Amino acid sequence: MRYRALDSWRGICALLVAVLHFEATWHLFALPFLRDTYLLVDFFFVLSGFVITHAYGDQIFDFDSFGRFVTRRVGRLWPVHATVLGLFLAVELTALILEPWLGGAYPRPPFTESRTPLSLLTNLLLIHGLGIHHNVTWNFPSWSISVEFYTYLVFGALLLAARRSVTIIAAMLAALSAFVLVVIANRGGIDVTTDYGLFRCLLGFSIGHLVYRAHQITLNRLAGRPFPYGGLIEVACTALVVAYISTVGLGPKSFLAPLVFAATVYVFSFESGGMSALFKTRFLLMLGTLSYSIYMVHALVLLIFDNATAVAGKLLGVRLTMPLVLNGKGYHMLNYGSLWVMDAVMLVYVAMVIGGAALCFRYVEAPGYDLAKRLTSRRPGRVEKPALQPETRS
């Protein structure tokens, strides 16, 4: 079974994260809803727990099936991650070669700060989100891919060791992760990445697992009947998400994000209202299909914009950036002229992200995952239920 409305939710969220990270003086930059879409990574974690439970909850029963699961997860995540990382490396090498001719126009010395050779190695090994670095590195959104991969391993190991108790353990793991985030991390909010990001993922993923179990119980009780008041509840749930993100900020209320998104995943898993019908339109389904690639390539497009702006400003002798402080946070804004000009630049950026994601999906993501499935299908074992495509993007 494929939950198409949730596919589209994932695509919309991935694109909103891409818009969040584009720091430019366009009309909607300061919109509270857009400034706090950093929380959508928690939606990805919750949805991932739901989807992985659906696809593999009864498929991991011995070491052979666990190996197939891990192989497919690697095939799902690593090819895109490694490819985009390679493109980041190519940009950095180009900057290193051209630096003598650019006269310091590059924003910082190549292979420094967040793009050191050591962090390149940890990225390749997918361990860069596990507390090794003080901050995000290289393709900065990929910290969530790192912690999600190891969350997969925890989930698979739980199925292998304690299948009958997984739901109880998931509830306990969610409680433990919440305690770590609230008490031990003590940041006053859920916005942690490379330090306590694994616990943030474990929290959302565990809640997503519980949502799937609740979804199955509800389906059994409905016995084929439609989800009651589905249309009204979908509208209310969507309004809740928009209102919550628009008002939450960075404070303690952000800890509620996994629960808000859990309600969203639960409601839309039944696809019983007009919002679900809207989310099944071709464009939104396309965004869902491209969601992981959108999430992974958008930082590369940002890098191209930032570097091109820095070089052009240096060579032309004009200032194409400006500082901005908003709600106590500093931004380094692209500024090519009027707000209307920057609105057009934003549209170009979004088009480049979607176009780059489409290429990445066709030539990297889909072939990589297909290869992993072919490799695992040659091994004996039970027939697996089809997984949602694609499962996530963190």
C-alpha distance (Angstrom), angle and dihedral (degrees) to the residues before:
residue distance angle dihedral
M1 . . .
R2 3.77 . .
Y3 3.80 120.5 .
R4 3.77 98.7 -146.4
A5 3.81 97.6 177.8
L6 3.80 89.3 55.9
D7 3.82 88.9 48.7
S8 3.80 88.5 58.9
W9 3.80 92.3 45.6
R10 3.78 87.8 55.8
G11 3.80 92.3 50.0
I12 3.80 93.7 49.1
C13 3.80 90.8 48.3
A14 3.80 92.5 49.1
L15 3.81 90.7 52.4
L16 3.81 91.5 47.3
V17 3.81 89.8 53.6
A18 3.81 88.5 52.3
V19 3.82 90.2 51.3
L20 3.82 90.6 47.3
H21 3.79 91.6 58.9
F22 3.82 96.0 48.9
E23 3.79 102.0 96.7
A24 3.79 105.0 -162.6
T25 3.79 137.3 130.1
W26 3.82 97.8 -103.1
H27 3.78 125.7 139.8
L28 3.80 99.5 -97.0
F29 3.79 100.3 39.0
A30 3.82 94.5 107.4
L31 3.81 94.5 44.9
P32 3.84 105.0 130.5
F33 3.80 92.6 -136.1
L34 3.82 92.2 56.7
R35 3.82 94.3 43.9
D36 3.80 92.1 57.6
T37 3.79 100.8 43.2
Y38 3.80 86.1 106.9
L39 3.81 81.7 95.0
L40 3.78 91.5 68.6
V41 3.79 89.4 83.6
D42 3.81 84.3 71.9
F43 3.79 88.8 55.3
F44 3.80 88.1 55.4
F45 3.80 91.2 51.2
V46 3.82 93.3 49.7
L47 3.80 92.4 45.8
S48 3.79 90.4 47.8
G49 3.80 90.9 55.4
F50 3.81 89.7 50.2
V51 3.80 94.7 47.1
I52 3.79 98.1 42.7
T53 3.80 90.6 49.4
H54 3.80 89.4 51.0
A55 3.79 93.5 48.2
Y56 3.80 101.7 37.4
G57 3.79 108.3 13.1
D58 3.81 92.3 109.1
Q59 3.80 98.2 24.3
I60 3.82 102.5 75.3
F61 3.79 108.7 77.3
D62 3.84 106.3 132.1
F63 3.80 140.1 15.4
D64 3.79 92.2 -87.1
S65 3.80 93.4 55.8
F66 3.81 89.4 43.4
G67 3.81 88.7 54.6
R68 3.81 91.0 50.9
F69 3.80 89.6 50.2
V70 3.81 92.8 51.0
T71 3.82 92.1 45.6
R72 3.79 91.1 53.3
R73 3.78 92.3 47.2
V74 3.80 90.3 51.9
G75 3.79 90.1 47.9
R76 3.77 89.8 48.9
L77 3.80 97.7 50.5
W78 3.79 113.1 19.3
P79 3.86 105.0 58.9
V80 3.81 93.2 57.8
H81 3.79 92.1 40.7
A82 3.82 93.0 50.0
T83 3.81 93.5 44.3
V84 3.80 94.9 51.6
L85 3.81 89.7 43.3
G86 3.80 88.2 53.8
L87 3.79 90.2 53.1
F88 3.81 90.0 50.8
L89 3.79 87.8 51.8
A90 3.81 90.6 50.4
V91 3.81 90.6 53.2
E92 3.80 90.6 48.9
L93 3.82 92.5 49.3
T94 3.80 90.5 48.6
A95 3.79 90.0 52.0
L96 3.80 90.1 49.3
I97 3.82 91.5 52.6
L98 3.80 95.0 44.6
E99 3.80 97.5 40.2
P100 3.87 94.3 96.6
W101 3.82 89.2 56.4
L102 3.80 96.5 40.6
G103 3.79 94.2 59.7
G104 3.80 95.9 -141.5
A105 3.81 94.9 -43.4
Y106 3.81 91.8 130.3
P107 3.84 108.5 95.7
R108 3.83 92.9 -117.0
P109 3.83 138.5 -6.9
P110 3.82 110.0 -70.7
F111 3.82 118.0 -100.6
T112 3.78 94.0 19.1
E113 3.81 136.3 110.3
S114 3.83 108.8 8.5
R115 3.82 94.9 1.1
T116 3.80 106.8 61.6
P117 3.82 124.9 144.9
L118 3.83 90.0 -110.8
S119 3.79 92.9 54.6
L120 3.80 88.7 48.0
L121 3.81 88.7 59.7
T122 3.81 93.9 47.0
N123 3.80 89.4 49.5
L124 3.79 91.5 52.9
L125 3.81 89.0 51.9
L126 3.83 91.8 46.8
I127 3.79 91.5 -125.7
H128 3.80 97.1 110.5
G129 3.80 93.4 102.7
L130 3.79 95.7 54.4
G131 3.79 101.1 88.5
I132 3.82 97.7 -82.5
H133 3.81 93.3 116.3
H134 3.78 129.2 44.6
N135 3.79 92.0 -133.8
V136 3.80 143.2 7.2
T137 3.82 117.7 -61.2
W138 3.81 139.2 -156.5
N139 3.82 106.4 -24.4
F140 3.79 90.9 22.8
P141 3.86 100.2 -161.9
S142 3.81 89.2 58.5
W143 3.81 91.9 80.5
S144 3.81 85.2 86.7
I145 3.81 91.3 52.9
S146 3.78 88.9 54.6
V147 3.80 95.2 52.5
E148 3.79 92.6 40.7
F149 3.80 92.4 55.8
Y150 3.79 91.3 55.4
T151 3.79 90.1 44.8
Y152 3.81 86.5 57.5
L153 3.80 88.6 54.8
V154 3.80 91.2 51.1
F155 3.81 90.9 49.6
G156 3.80 92.8 47.7
A157 3.78 91.5 48.1
L158 3.80 91.1 50.9
L159 3.80 91.2 52.1
L160 3.77 89.3 49.0
A161 3.80 96.3 47.6
A162 3.79 105.5 30.5
R163 3.80 110.3 14.3
R164 3.80 96.2 158.6
S165 3.78 92.7 50.2
V166 3.80 100.2 42.0
T167 3.80 95.3 108.9
I168 3.80 92.5 50.6
I169 3.80 90.9 45.9
A170 3.81 90.3 48.3
A171 3.81 90.0 55.5
M172 3.80 90.1 49.1
L173 3.81 91.1 46.8
A174 3.80 90.8 51.3
A175 3.82 90.1 51.4
L176 3.81 92.1 47.4
S177 3.81 92.5 48.0
A178 3.80 91.3 48.9
F179 3.81 89.5 51.5
V180 3.81 91.4 50.9
L181 3.81 92.5 49.0
V182 3.79 96.7 44.7
V183 3.81 102.2 35.8
I184 3.80 109.9 20.2
A185 3.81 100.7 33.5
N186 3.83 87.9 39.9
R187 3.81 95.8 -174.0
G188 3.79 95.2 139.4
G189 3.82 90.9 -119.3
I190 3.78 144.9 39.8
D191 3.81 96.2 -101.3
V192 3.82 99.0 113.6
T193 3.80 124.9 133.2
T194 3.80 127.9 167.1
D195 3.80 97.2 11.1
Y196 3.81 106.0 47.6
G197 3.80 97.2 2.1
L198 3.81 92.7 115.0
F199 3.81 90.3 62.0
R200 3.80 90.2 47.0
C201 3.80 88.5 55.2
L202 3.81 93.7 43.8
L203 3.80 89.3 52.6
G204 3.80 95.0 51.4
F205 3.81 94.8 39.4
S206 3.81 93.1 49.7
I207 3.79 91.1 49.5
G208 3.81 88.9 48.8
H209 3.80 89.2 54.2
L210 3.80 89.9 52.4
V211 3.81 90.5 48.4
Y212 3.79 90.4 55.2
R213 3.80 91.1 51.7
A214 3.82 89.4 49.7
H215 3.80 89.5 48.4
Q216 3.81 91.2 53.9
I217 3.81 92.8 47.7
T218 3.80 90.3 50.5
L219 3.81 92.2 48.9
N220 3.79 90.1 53.3
R221 3.78 92.0 50.1
L222 3.80 92.7 47.0
A223 3.82 89.4 53.7
G224 3.78 93.6 -160.7
R225 3.80 96.9 -37.8
P226 3.83 118.2 125.5
F227 3.78 120.4 -97.8
P228 3.84 104.6 -90.9
Y229 3.81 116.9 -107.1
G230 3.81 88.2 -4.6
G231 3.80 96.0 158.2
L232 3.79 94.7 50.6
I233 3.80 93.5 43.7
E234 3.82 92.2 49.8
V235 3.81 91.2 53.5
A236 3.79 91.2 46.6
C237 3.80 91.7 48.0
T238 3.82 92.6 50.0
A239 3.81 90.2 48.9
L240 3.80 89.0 49.7
V241 3.80 91.7 53.8
V242 3.82 93.1 48.9
A243 3.82 93.3 45.2
Y244 3.79 93.1 45.3
I245 3.80 95.5 49.9
S246 3.80 90.9 44.0
T247 3.80 93.2 56.2
V248 3.80 107.2 27.0
G249 3.79 101.7 85.0
L250 3.82 118.2 174.2
G251 3.79 99.5 -53.3
P252 3.81 136.2 99.9
K253 3.82 93.3 -65.2
S254 3.81 87.8 71.3
F255 3.81 88.9 73.7
L256 3.80 87.1 72.0
A257 3.82 91.9 63.3
P258 3.84 96.3 97.6
L259 3.81 90.2 52.0
V260 3.81 93.4 48.4
F261 3.79 90.4 49.8
A262 3.81 91.3 43.8
A263 3.80 88.6 59.7
T264 3.82 89.2 49.1
V265 3.80 94.1 50.8
Y266 3.81 91.2 45.9
V267 3.82 95.0 50.1
F268 3.79 96.5 43.9
S269 3.81 93.6 44.4
F270 3.82 87.4 77.7
E271 3.84 93.5 52.9
S272 3.77 90.5 -152.1
G273 3.80 104.8 140.3
G274 3.76 146.2 57.4
M275 3.79 93.4 -92.5
S276 3.80 89.9 59.5
A277 3.79 89.4 50.2
L278 3.80 89.1 52.4
F279 3.78 90.6 49.0
K280 3.79 90.2 55.4
T281 3.81 93.1 64.9
R282 3.79 115.7 120.9
F283 3.80 98.8 -108.0
L284 3.80 94.7 49.4
L285 3.79 92.0 45.7
M286 3.80 87.8 51.4
L287 3.80 89.5 53.5
G288 3.79 88.3 51.0
T289 3.78 91.7 52.6
L290 3.80 90.9 49.4
S291 3.81 95.8 40.5
Y292 3.80 98.3 108.1
S293 3.79 92.6 45.9
I294 3.82 90.6 45.8
Y295 3.77 89.8 53.3
M296 3.78 93.0 47.9
V297 3.83 102.1 42.2
H298 3.79 101.0 42.3
A299 3.81 94.2 81.3
L300 3.81 89.0 54.2
V301 3.81 90.0 53.9
L302 3.81 88.3 48.8
L303 3.80 89.5 51.8
I304 3.80 90.3 52.8
F305 3.82 91.2 50.5
D306 3.81 93.4 46.3
N307 3.80 95.1 47.2
A308 3.80 94.2 43.7
T309 3.80 90.0 49.3
A310 3.81 93.0 49.6
V311 3.81 93.5 48.2
A312 3.82 94.2 43.4
G313 3.79 92.3 48.6
K314 3.81 91.3 50.0
L315 3.80 95.2 46.8
L316 3.81 95.1 43.0
G317 3.77 94.9 42.1
V318 3.81 93.2 -127.6
R319 3.79 132.6 120.6
L320 3.80 111.2 -115.2
T321 3.79 97.7 169.0
M322 3.78 136.1 57.3
P323 3.82 135.8 -171.4
L324 3.79 120.1 -114.9
V325 3.80 132.2 -175.6
L326 3.79 114.3 -157.4
N327 3.80 123.1 174.8
G328 3.79 89.7 -15.4
K329 3.82 94.3 -52.9
G330 3.79 123.0 113.1
Y331 3.81 122.5 -133.9
H332 3.80 132.8 -171.1
M333 3.80 100.0 -142.5
L334 3.78 130.1 -159.3
N335 3.78 108.3 -130.7
Y336 3.80 119.3 179.5
G337 3.79 96.7 162.2
S338 3.79 134.6 -66.5
L339 3.78 125.3 15.3
W340 3.80 88.8 -107.1
V341 3.78 91.1 56.3
M342 3.79 89.5 51.2
D343 3.81 90.4 48.4
A344 3.80 86.9 59.0
V345 3.81 90.5 46.8
M346 3.81 88.8 52.7
L347 3.80 90.4 54.1
V348 3.80 89.7 50.4
Y349 3.80 89.6 50.3
V350 3.82 92.8 50.2
A351 3.80 90.6 47.7
M352 3.81 90.7 50.4
V353 3.81 91.2 49.5
I354 3.80 93.4 50.4
G355 3.80 92.1 43.4
G356 3.79 92.7 48.1
A357 3.80 90.2 46.9
A358 3.80 91.2 51.9
L359 3.80 90.7 53.3
C360 3.79 91.3 45.0
F361 3.80 92.0 49.9
R362 3.80 94.1 48.4
Y363 3.78 99.4 43.9
V364 3.82 103.5 27.7
E365 3.79 117.1 12.1
A366 3.80 101.1 45.4
P367 3.85 95.7 39.5
G368 3.81 91.6 46.8
Y369 3.78 93.5 51.4
D370 3.80 92.4 42.9
L371 3.80 89.7 53.3
A372 3.80 91.0 51.7
K373 3.80 90.5 50.2
R374 3.79 92.1 49.0
L375 3.79 91.2 49.8
T376 3.79 92.7 50.5
S377 3.81 95.5 41.8
R378 3.81 89.4 63.1
R379 3.77 90.5 63.2
P380 3.81 121.6 82.7
G381 3.75 120.2 -106.7
R382 3.76 144.0 97.4
V383 3.77 121.7 -41.1
E384 3.77 109.2 -97.0
K385 3.77 125.9 -134.8
P386 3.81 112.6 -112.9
A387 3.77 113.4 -94.4
L388 3.77 123.3 -134.9
Q389 3.77 112.3 -95.7
P390 2.90 113.0 -102.2
E391 3.81 105.2 9.0
T392 3.76 100.1 -157.7
R393 3.40 159.8 -29.8
S394 4.10 123.9 -136.9
